[in-house]
């Protein structure tokens, strides 16, 4: 238990040594981070759109047009005749 209390005392002492930024500096750095995040997301989104569109263009084949004005012709089926065979055992 003494180690835990000692740890938190050291944490409090270290927090007093931290140099915190002023309000103006904090706002400026926040604006910079948000601006860079938006710019990077737009660039990555643009690349994603370009690659997706190009891969979809490459991957699609033209669909053949089917003439629906005429009826399809019937394909004749071959005549199949079944003849029973009897196998006699010797």
C-alpha positions as CSV (number, residue, x, y, z in Angstrom):
1,X,0.0,0.0,0.0
2,X,2.9,2.3,0.7
3,X,4.2,1.9,-2.9
4,X,0.8,3.0,-4.3
5,X,0.8,6.1,-2.1
6,X,4.4,6.9,-3.0
7,X,3.6,6.5,-6.7
8,X,0.7,9.0,-6.6
9,X,2.9,11.5,-4.6
10,X,5.5,11.3,-7.3
11,X,2.9,11.7,-10.0
12,X,1.6,14.9,-8.3
13,X,5.2,16.2,-8.0
14,X,5.8,15.5,-11.8
15,X,2.6,17.3,-12.7
16,X,3.9,20.4,-10.9
17,X,7.0,20.3,-13.2
18,X,5.0,20.3,-16.4
19,X,5.0,23.5,-18.5
20,X,1.5,23.9,-19.7
21,X,0.9,25.9,-22.9
22,X,-0.9,29.3,-22.7
23,X,-4.5,29.6,-23.9
24,X,-3.5,31.4,-27.2
25,X,-0.8,28.8,-28.0
26,X,-3.3,25.9,-27.2
27,X,-5.9,27.4,-29.6
28,X,-3.4,27.9,-32.4
29,X,-2.0,24.4,-32.2
30,X,-5.5,23.0,-32.0
31,X,-6.4,24.9,-35.2
32,X,-3.3,23.6,-36.9
33,X,-4.0,20.0,-36.0
34,X,-7.6,20.2,-37.2
35,X,-6.6,21.9,-40.4
36,X,-3.9,19.3,-41.2
37,X,-6.4,16.5,-40.4
38,X,-8.9,17.9,-42.8
39,X,-6.3,18.4,-45.6
40,X,-5.0,14.9,-45.2
41,X,-8.5,13.4,-45.2
42,X,-9.3,15.3,-48.4
43,X,-6.2,14.1,-50.1
44,X,-6.7,10.5,-49.1
45,X,-10.3,10.7,-50.0
46,X,-9.4,12.0,-53.5
47,X,-6.8,9.3,-54.0
48,X,-9.4,6.7,-52.9
49,X,-12.0,8.1,-55.3
50,X,-9.5,8.1,-58.2
51,X,-8.3,4.5,-57.5
52,X,-11.8,3.2,-57.0
53,X,-13.1,4.8,-60.2
54,X,-10.2,3.6,-62.2
55,X,-10.3,0.0,-60.9
56,X,-14.1,-0.1,-61.6
57,X,-13.5,1.2,-65.1
58,X,-10.8,-1.4,-65.7
59,X,-12.8,-4.2,-64.2
60,X,-16.0,-3.7,-66.0
61,X,-16.7,-5.4,-69.4
62,X,-19.1,-4.0,-71.9
63,X,-22.5,-5.9,-71.7
64,X,-23.6,-7.3,-75.0
65,X,-26.9,-6.0,-76.2
66,X,-29.7,-8.6,-76.6
67,X,-32.1,-8.2,-79.4
68,X,-35.5,-8.5,-77.7
69,X,-37.6,-7.9,-80.9
70,X,-37.4,-11.5,-82.2
71,X,-38.4,-14.6,-80.4
72,X,-35.7,-17.1,-79.7
73,X,-35.5,-20.1,-81.9
74,X,-36.1,-23.5,-80.4
75,X,-33.0,-25.7,-80.2
76,X,-33.9,-29.2,-81.3
77,X,-33.1,-31.8,-78.7
78,X,-31.5,-35.1,-79.9
79,X,-33.8,-38.0,-79.9
80,X,-32.9,-40.4,-77.1
81,X,-34.2,-43.9,-77.2
82,X,-33.9,-46.2,-74.3
83,X,-33.8,-49.9,-74.9
84,X,-33.9,-52.2,-71.9
85,X,-31.3,-54.9,-71.7
86,X,-31.6,-58.0,-69.7
87,X,-28.4,-59.6,-68.4
88,X,-28.7,-63.3,-67.6
89,X,-26.5,-64.7,-64.9
90,X,-24.9,-68.0,-65.6
